[in-house]
Structures are given as C-alpha cells and as structure tokens.
Amino acid sequence: MKRIYENIKIAFKSLGANRLRTFLTMLGIIIGVGAVVAVMGVGAGAEASIIGDIQDIGANIITIYPGKEGASDKGMRRFGSDEEEEEIVKGDLYREDVYALKREAELLNEVVPVYNSGDTISYLSWSGQTSIIGTTEDFLKVQGYEIDEGFFFTESDVANITNVVVLGDTVVSDYFGKINPVGEIIKIGGKNFTVIGTVKSAGSTFGRDPDDAVYIPISTAQNKLYGVDTIHTIIAKVESEELVDEATEEVKEILRMQHSILPGGGNDFIISGNTQILEIASEISTTLTVVLGGIAAISLLVGGIGIMNIMFVSVTERTKEIGIRKAVGAKNRDIMVQFLTEGIVLSLLGGILGIGFAYLLTWAIGSLISSIITATPIILALSVSSAIGLIFGIFPAMRAARLHPIDSLRYE
C-alpha cells in the first residue's frame, strides 16, 4: 500500500513539473469524456421525457387510424351489385365504428371519435390558423384534460349539431389575454361559434400542442364546416394497462366485422397503443445515444494517443533518472509500474475534469434539451479513462523498463 502511495506521489510530482503540457495532454480525455457523458445524459433525458409524455397521455390508451394493412383479394369488399367492379378497401373510419365499439367491446371504458382539421379562427380584429378538433362529450375523460373556465359541450350539443366551442389555453392567451372568453362569439371558417369553456394547459406531447386547438362537437365539424362523414381517428381507453393487448384483439374483431372483412383479408385500420409508441421511441433514443456516444468516444481514442505520445517523451526526458533508479536496485517491474501509474493518473484526472465539463455542457443546453446525468455514465467514463491510461501507457512503460542502466546513465 505504501509503494502505491509513493508511486502516485511521484506521478503527481512528475506531471506537475510540466503543468501546461500535462493539461494539453489531458484535453483530449476531458473533451471525450465530457462529450460521451453529456450525450448519454441527453439520451437519458429524452427517454425520460418520452416516458413522461406516455404517462401523461395514459398507457391504457389505444388509437385507431384508417389505413390498409396488407389487404389481399380475400379482404376485398364488394360495393353495389355483383356486376360492379370490386374495390379495394380504402380504410375509412366512421362514427358507426365508434357506436359498434361502445356497444360490443367489453374491455373499453370510453371510446371517442376525432376529426382533425386546420382552419382560420377570428375574434374581433384578430385572426389566425389553429387546429380544429371535432369530437364528442367524452373526449376530456379519455385524454385526461381538465376544464379551466365554463364547461365542455354535452351529448345534446353533439346530437343537435350546435355551434359551440371550447378553447385551448394557447388560443385563450393569443386572442383574449386576461379577458374571460366564456360567452364570447368567435368565427371558425366564417361561421359564428359561442365559447362555452376553456381547457387547462396540457403541454405539448410528441410535438403536438393540444393547447393550440379548439374543440367543437364532431357533428358540427362534419356537417356544418367540412361536409364529411368520415373521421380521422378513434381514441379508446382500456380498463387497465394490463388489458391493452387483449383489448386490441377485441377491437380488431369488432372492426373486421363492422367493415365486413372476410377471413384472411387484411385490416383496413391500424391500431396503435401508447406502450408500442414507448417501445419504439425508447429503441430509437437508445440507438441514437449509442451512435452519438460512439462518435464522441473517438476523441477518447485521440486523447489516448496523446497520452502515449507524452509518455514516450517523458521516458526520453527521464532516461538518466531511470538509470539511477536501476543502479540503486529498482527492478524493471518497479519502473514499469511507475510509468503506468503516471499514465493512469493522467487519464483519470482528465476523466474527472471531463465529467465537470459534461455538467457544464448539459447546463448550457439545459434550456433546449432535457438531460439526466446518472451514476452509470460517470462510472463508465472513469473506468474507460483509466483503461485508456493503462492501455496507452503500457508501451512507454515497457520501453522505460527495458532501458539498460549503463546506457541510461550515459544518456545526455
């Protein structure tokens, strides 16, 4: 133990004799470790943000989109008489599909249709584009949003195709400021709508901002604004997260029957669960973190080469010192351990400073990208930097150990 302490003490003394050279040598390790730890921190932050978004939406939510899923000849439906040409399923969704799911599905608590569009809204002299979401009275229950002022539209509003609207938080701020908008009249697509409520801020999720949107009865959107009978998505809330897979199969069976898809035919709809989105997003995040971390780790290799180079220079400069130590009884192993210790101390110091650099980087970009630095990348970084000192220091150490004491003492 005493010998190890002496070796470390000598290493610090040797490195301290040329402080600028020592710092420049460590710079590659500092930048490399800092970049790797920062990238891994950003990756962990991104994954945590994705998980948080999924939890905010609800892991027991499934979304149904229109879309052909490998339809074959057996999956074609015939429209009109037998003499008419067969037509491949287009994959549209209708409110009748929602009614069927509400009627037959046993594992779904809530089912709501959604029709999305972008349109111009105006209030007094202000106007602009925003998202128009046509849906039903159960939308807030499924999405977990909360009313701030007033109330949400009712089943009666949907049935009677009324011109009522509920505003997202961003729309309220942009058009009304501190004025309570409830009871005010706004125009959507040139038609008058009465504001009956506002929704509390929900924050953006996967780049989608529900605050910058207005909500109207789906019947009003379909019949008075856009003249369509299709819907864009169906959002369903499963009884529990554990039943999502079972509920997905139940939904498939009901919709296949509803769409008259024959056995062996491809689905004309796509069902996506939030757990699937989480898995995909996590895989992408992990892959990007590994790739970017690998690129950043190249600087560690450069730093290791710098350590090896400076250690060779140190061996050359201290040739006479090595000869004296051997002359007084130092063994090859003692000389080798001494130079290996210097290489490890050099890289370890660089690793510690690199971790500080990583914290500085994440603090600097904290307002743009969330990051979480855990113990794992720190331990990994220190281990790698120590290994670099050992690997790249071993050749100079072996060279120092092999020097002949007579030749070393004659060296000038």
C-alpha positions as CSV (number, residue, x, y, z in Angstrom):
1,M,0.0,0.0,0.0
2,K,2.9,2.3,0.9
3,R,4.5,1.6,-2.5
4,I,1.3,2.5,-4.3
5,Y,1.1,5.8,-2.4
6,E,4.7,6.6,-3.3
7,N,4.1,5.8,-7.0
8,I,1.1,8.1,-7.0
9,K,3.1,10.9,-5.2
10,I,5.9,10.6,-7.7
11,A,3.4,10.6,-10.6
12,F,1.8,13.9,-9.4
13,K,5.2,15.4,-8.9
14,S,6.3,14.5,-12.4
15,L,3.1,15.7,-14.0
16,G,3.2,18.9,-12.0
17,A,6.6,19.7,-13.3
18,N,5.1,20.4,-16.8
19,R,1.6,21.7,-16.0
20,L,0.8,23.2,-19.4
21,R,1.9,20.1,-21.2
22,T,0.0,17.9,-18.8
23,F,-3.2,19.9,-19.3
24,L,-2.9,19.9,-23.1
25,T,-2.3,16.1,-22.9
26,M,-5.5,15.7,-20.8
27,L,-7.5,17.9,-23.1
28,G,-8.4,15.0,-25.4
29,I,-9.6,12.9,-22.5
30,I,-11.5,15.9,-21.0
31,I,-13.4,16.6,-24.2
32,G,-14.0,12.9,-24.9
33,V,-15.3,12.0,-21.5
34,G,-17.4,15.2,-21.4
35,A,-19.0,14.6,-24.8
36,V,-19.8,10.9,-24.0
37,V,-21.3,11.7,-20.6
38,A,-23.3,14.7,-22.0
39,V,-24.6,12.6,-24.9
40,M,-25.7,9.8,-22.6
41,G,-27.3,12.3,-20.3
42,V,-29.2,13.9,-23.2
43,G,-30.3,10.4,-24.3
44,A,-31.5,9.5,-20.8
45,G,-33.3,12.9,-20.6
46,A,-35.0,12.3,-23.9
47,E,-36.1,8.8,-22.9
48,A,-37.4,10.1,-19.6
49,S,-39.3,12.9,-21.4
50,I,-40.9,10.3,-23.7
51,I,-41.9,8.1,-20.8
52,G,-43.4,11.1,-19.1
53,D,-45.4,12.1,-22.2
54,I,-46.7,8.5,-22.4
55,Q,-47.7,8.5,-18.8
56,D,-49.4,11.9,-19.2
57,I,-51.5,10.5,-22.1
58,G,-52.1,7.2,-20.4
59,A,-50.5,3.8,-21.1
60,N,-54.0,2.4,-21.3
61,I,-55.0,4.4,-24.4
62,I,-55.2,2.9,-27.8
63,T,-55.7,4.8,-31.0
64,I,-57.2,3.5,-34.2
65,Y,-56.2,5.0,-37.6
66,P,-57.6,4.4,-41.0
67,G,-55.2,2.5,-43.3
68,K,-54.9,-0.6,-45.3
69,E,-52.9,-3.4,-43.5
70,G,-51.9,-5.8,-46.2
71,A,-55.3,-6.3,-47.8
72,S,-55.4,-9.3,-50.2
73,D,-58.0,-10.4,-52.7
74,K,-59.8,-12.2,-49.9
75,G,-60.0,-9.0,-48.0
76,M,-61.8,-7.0,-50.7
77,R,-65.3,-5.8,-50.2
78,R,-67.9,-5.6,-52.9
79,F,-69.9,-2.4,-53.3
80,G,-73.3,-2.3,-55.1
81,S,-74.4,-5.2,-57.3
82,D,-72.4,-8.3,-58.1
83,E,-71.8,-6.9,-61.6
84,E,-69.9,-3.9,-60.3
85,E,-66.2,-3.8,-60.2
86,E,-64.6,-5.0,-56.9
87,E,-62.9,-2.2,-55.0
88,I,-60.0,-2.5,-52.5
89,V,-60.8,-1.3,-49.0
90,K,-60.0,2.4,-48.6
91,G,-59.6,2.2,-44.9
92,D,-62.0,4.9,-43.8
93,L,-63.4,5.2,-40.3
94,Y,-66.9,6.3,-39.4
95,R,-68.9,7.2,-36.3
96,E,-70.8,4.0,-36.8
97,D,-67.5,2.2,-35.9
98,V,-67.4,4.1,-32.6
99,Y,-71.0,3.1,-31.9
100,A,-70.1,-0.6,-32.6
101,L,-67.1,-0.4,-30.2
102,K,-69.2,1.2,-27.5
103,R,-71.9,-1.5,-28.0
104,E,-69.8,-4.6,-28.2
105,A,-66.4,-4.0,-26.6
106,E,-66.2,-5.3,-23.0
107,L,-62.7,-4.0,-22.2
108,L,-63.1,-0.4,-23.3
109,N,-64.3,2.2,-20.8
110,E,-64.5,5.2,-23.2
111,V,-64.5,5.5,-27.0
112,V,-64.4,8.8,-28.8
113,P,-64.2,9.8,-32.5
114,V,-61.9,12.6,-33.6
115,Y,-61.9,14.7,-36.7
116,N,-58.9,16.9,-37.1
117,S,-58.5,19.9,-39.3
118,G,-56.8,23.3,-39.5
119,D,-58.9,26.4,-40.1
120,T,-59.0,30.1,-39.6
121,I,-60.5,31.4,-36.3
122,S,-61.1,35.1,-35.7
123,Y,-62.2,37.2,-32.8
124,L,-62.9,40.9,-33.4
125,S,-59.9,42.1,-35.4
126,W,-57.6,39.1,-34.6
127,S,-57.5,36.0,-36.8
128,G,-55.2,33.1,-37.4
129,Q,-54.8,29.4,-38.1
130,T,-55.3,26.8,-35.4
131,S,-56.2,23.2,-35.0
132,I,-59.9,22.3,-35.1
133,I,-60.8,19.1,-33.2
134,G,-64.3,17.7,-33.7
135,T,-65.1,15.1,-31.1
136,T,-67.7,14.1,-28.5
137,E,-68.5,14.8,-24.9
138,D,-66.3,12.1,-23.5
139,F,-63.1,13.5,-25.1
140,L,-61.8,15.0,-21.8
141,K,-62.2,11.8,-19.9
142,V,-60.1,9.9,-22.4
143,Q,-57.4,12.4,-22.8
144,G,-57.3,13.5,-19.1
145,Y,-57.7,17.2,-19.9
146,E,-59.4,19.5,-17.4
147,I,-61.8,22.4,-17.8
148,D,-60.5,25.7,-16.6
149,E,-63.5,28.0,-17.2
150,G,-67.0,27.2,-18.2
151,F,-67.8,23.6,-19.3
152,F,-67.3,21.2,-22.1
153,F,-70.0,20.5,-24.7
154,T,-72.6,17.8,-23.9
155,E,-74.2,14.8,-25.7
156,S,-77.1,17.1,-26.5
157,D,-74.7,19.6,-28.3
158,V,-73.4,16.7,-30.4
159,A,-76.9,15.4,-31.2
160,N,-78.2,18.9,-32.1
161,I,-75.2,20.0,-34.1
162,T,-74.7,23.2,-32.1
163,N,-72.2,25.9,-32.8
164,V,-70.3,25.8,-29.5
165,V,-66.6,25.8,-29.0
166,V,-64.1,25.1,-26.1
167,L,-60.7,26.8,-26.4
168,G,-57.3,25.5,-25.6
169,D,-55.0,27.6,-23.3
170,T,-52.8,29.0,-26.1
171,V,-55.8,30.2,-28.1
172,V,-57.1,31.9,-25.0
173,S,-53.8,33.7,-24.4
174,D,-53.4,34.7,-28.0
175,Y,-56.9,36.0,-28.7
176,F,-58.3,37.1,-25.3
177,G,-55.3,37.8,-23.0
178,K,-56.7,38.3,-19.5
179,I,-60.3,38.5,-20.7
180,N,-62.6,35.6,-19.8
181,P,-63.7,34.3,-23.2
182,V,-66.7,32.3,-22.0
183,G,-69.8,33.7,-23.6
184,E,-67.9,35.5,-26.4
185,I,-68.5,34.8,-30.1
186,I,-65.7,33.7,-32.4
187,K,-65.7,32.7,-36.1
188,I,-64.4,29.4,-37.3
189,G,-64.3,29.0,-41.1
190,G,-66.5,32.1,-41.3
191,K,-69.3,30.7,-39.0
192,N,-70.2,32.0,-35.6
193,F,-69.4,29.8,-32.5
194,T,-70.2,30.6,-28.9
195,V,-67.3,29.9,-26.5
196,I,-68.7,27.8,-23.6
197,G,-65.4,26.8,-21.9
198,T,-61.6,26.7,-21.8
199,V,-59.3,23.8,-21.2
200,K,-56.3,24.0,-18.8
201,S,-52.9,23.8,-20.3
202,A,-51.9,20.2,-21.1
203,G,-48.4,20.9,-22.6
204,S,-47.1,19.6,-25.8
205,T,-46.8,15.8,-26.4
206,F,-44.6,14.3,-29.2
207,G,-44.6,17.7,-31.0
208,R,-48.4,18.0,-30.8
209,D,-49.7,21.0,-28.8
210,P,-53.3,20.4,-27.6
211,D,-53.3,23.9,-26.1
212,D,-53.2,25.5,-29.6
213,A,-56.5,24.0,-30.6
214,V,-60.3,24.5,-30.3
215,Y,-62.8,21.7,-29.6
216,I,-66.2,21.5,-31.2
217,P,-68.9,18.8,-31.5
218,I,-67.9,16.3,-34.2
219,S,-71.4,16.6,-35.7
220,T,-70.9,20.3,-36.2
221,A,-67.4,19.7,-37.8
222,Q,-68.7,17.1,-40.2
223,N,-72.0,18.7,-41.2
224,K,-71.6,22.5,-40.9
225,L,-67.9,23.0,-41.6
226,Y,-66.4,20.3,-43.7
227,G,-69.2,18.2,-45.2
228,V,-67.7,14.8,-44.5
229,D,-69.0,11.6,-42.9
230,T,-65.6,10.1,-42.1
231,I,-63.4,10.6,-39.0
232,H,-59.6,10.6,-38.7
233,T,-59.1,8.6,-35.5
234,I,-60.8,6.7,-32.8
235,I,-59.4,7.0,-29.3
236,A,-60.3,4.3,-26.8
237,K,-59.5,4.0,-23.1
238,V,-58.9,0.4,-21.9
239,E,-59.9,-0.6,-18.4
240,S,-56.3,-1.2,-17.3
241,E,-52.8,-1.2,-18.8
242,E,-52.5,-4.9,-18.4
243,L,-55.5,-5.5,-20.7
244,V,-54.2,-3.4,-23.6
245,D,-53.2,-6.4,-25.8
246,E,-56.4,-8.2,-25.1
247,A,-58.5,-5.1,-25.8
248,T,-56.6,-4.6,-29.1
249,E,-57.6,-8.0,-30.3
250,E,-61.2,-7.4,-29.2
251,V,-61.2,-4.1,-31.2
252,K,-59.8,-5.9,-34.3
253,E,-62.5,-8.5,-34.2
254,I,-65.3,-5.9,-33.9
255,L,-64.0,-3.6,-36.6
256,R,-63.3,-6.5,-39.0
257,M,-67.0,-7.5,-38.6
258,Q,-68.1,-3.9,-38.8
259,H,-66.1,-3.4,-42.1
260,S,-67.2,-6.8,-43.5
261,I,-63.6,-8.0,-43.9
262,L,-63.5,-11.7,-44.9
263,P,-61.2,-14.2,-43.1
264,G,-57.7,-13.9,-44.5
265,G,-58.2,-10.3,-45.6
266,G,-56.0,-7.5,-44.4
267,N,-57.3,-5.0,-41.9
268,D,-58.3,-1.6,-43.3
269,F,-57.4,0.1,-40.0
270,I,-54.3,0.3,-37.8
271,I,-54.4,0.1,-34.0
272,S,-51.6,1.7,-32.1
273,G,-51.1,1.5,-28.3
274,N,-49.1,4.0,-26.3
275,T,-46.9,1.2,-24.9
276,Q,-45.9,0.4,-28.5
277,I,-45.0,4.0,-29.1
278,L,-43.0,4.0,-25.9
279,E,-41.0,0.9,-27.0
280,I,-40.3,2.3,-30.5
281,A,-39.3,5.7,-29.1
282,S,-37.1,4.1,-26.5
283,E,-35.4,2.0,-29.1
284,I,-34.8,5.0,-31.3
285,S,-33.5,7.0,-28.3
286,T,-31.1,4.2,-27.3
287,T,-29.8,3.7,-30.8
288,L,-29.2,7.4,-31.3
289,T,-27.5,7.6,-27.9
290,V,-25.2,4.7,-28.7
291,V,-24.3,6.1,-32.2
292,L,-23.7,9.6,-30.9
293,G,-21.8,8.3,-27.9
294,G,-19.6,6.2,-30.2
295,I,-18.8,9.2,-32.4
296,A,-18.0,11.3,-29.2
297,A,-15.8,8.4,-28.0
298,I,-13.4,8.9,-30.9
299,S,-12.0,11.8,-29.1
300,L,-11.1,9.4,-26.3
301,L,-9.0,7.5,-28.7
302,V,-7.3,10.7,-29.8
303,G,-6.7,11.5,-26.1
304,G,-5.2,8.1,-25.5
305,I,-2.8,8.6,-28.4
306,G,-1.8,11.9,-26.9
307,I,-1.1,10.2,-23.5
308,M,1.0,7.6,-25.2
309,N,3.0,10.3,-27.1
310,I,3.7,12.4,-24.0
311,M,4.6,9.3,-22.0
312,F,7.2,8.4,-24.7
313,V,8.6,12.0,-24.4
314,S,8.7,11.6,-20.6
315,V,10.6,8.4,-20.8
316,T,13.1,10.0,-23.1
317,E,13.5,13.1,-20.8
318,R,13.9,10.9,-17.7
319,T,16.3,8.3,-19.2
320,K,19.1,9.3,-16.7
321,E,16.6,9.2,-13.8
322,I,15.6,5.7,-14.8
323,G,19.3,4.6,-15.0
324,I,19.9,6.0,-11.5
325,R,16.9,4.2,-10.1
326,K,18.0,0.9,-11.6
327,A,21.5,1.4,-10.4
328,V,20.3,1.7,-6.8
329,G,18.2,-1.5,-7.1
330,A,15.0,-0.7,-8.8
331,K,13.7,-3.6,-10.9
332,N,12.1,-3.5,-14.3
333,R,8.7,-4.1,-12.8
334,D,9.1,-1.0,-10.5
335,I,10.0,1.2,-13.4
336,M,7.1,-0.1,-15.4
337,V,4.6,0.3,-12.6
338,Q,5.8,3.9,-12.0
339,F,5.1,4.9,-15.6
340,L,1.8,3.0,-15.8
341,T,0.7,4.9,-12.6
342,E,1.6,8.2,-14.3
343,G,-0.5,7.3,-17.4
344,I,-3.5,6.2,-15.3
345,V,-3.3,9.3,-13.1
346,L,-3.1,11.5,-16.2
347,S,-6.2,9.9,-17.8
348,L,-8.1,9.7,-14.5
349,L,-7.6,13.4,-13.9
350,G,-8.8,14.0,-17.4
351,G,-11.8,11.9,-16.8
352,I,-12.7,13.8,-13.6
353,L,-12.3,17.1,-15.3
354,G,-14.3,15.7,-18.3
355,I,-17.3,14.9,-16.0
356,G,-17.2,18.5,-14.8
357,F,-17.1,19.6,-18.5
358,A,-20.2,17.3,-19.1
359,Y,-22.1,19.0,-16.4
360,L,-21.2,22.4,-17.9
361,L,-22.4,21.3,-21.3
362,T,-25.7,19.9,-20.0
363,W,-26.2,23.1,-18.0
364,A,-25.5,25.2,-21.2
365,I,-28.0,23.3,-23.3
366,G,-30.5,22.7,-20.5
367,S,-32.9,25.3,-21.8
368,L,-33.0,23.5,-25.2
369,I,-32.8,19.8,-24.4
370,S,-33.6,18.0,-21.2
371,S,-30.7,15.8,-19.9
372,I,-30.2,13.5,-16.9
373,I,-26.7,12.5,-15.8
374,T,-26.8,9.4,-13.8
375,A,-24.1,7.4,-12.0
376,T,-23.8,4.9,-14.8
377,P,-22.2,7.1,-17.4
378,I,-19.9,8.7,-14.8
379,I,-18.7,5.3,-13.6
380,L,-18.3,4.1,-17.2
381,A,-16.4,7.3,-18.2
382,L,-14.0,7.0,-15.3
383,S,-13.4,3.3,-16.0
384,V,-12.8,3.9,-19.7
385,S,-10.5,6.8,-19.0
386,S,-8.5,4.7,-16.5
387,A,-8.4,1.9,-19.0
388,I,-7.1,4.3,-21.7
389,G,-4.3,5.4,-19.3
390,L,-3.4,1.7,-18.7
391,I,-3.6,0.6,-22.4
392,F,-1.8,3.6,-23.9
393,G,0.7,3.9,-21.1
394,I,1.9,0.3,-21.2
395,F,4.1,0.7,-24.3
396,P,6.0,3.7,-22.9
397,A,6.3,1.9,-19.5
398,M,7.7,-1.2,-21.2
399,R,10.2,0.9,-23.0
400,A,11.3,2.6,-19.8
401,A,11.6,-0.7,-18.0
402,R,13.8,-2.2,-20.8
403,L,16.3,0.6,-20.7
404,H,19.8,-0.6,-19.8
405,P,21.1,1.1,-16.6
406,I,24.6,1.8,-18.1
407,D,23.2,3.3,-21.3
408,S,20.7,5.3,-19.2
409,L,23.4,6.8,-17.0
410,R,25.4,7.8,-20.1
411,Y,22.4,9.4,-21.7
412,E,22.6,13.2,-22.1
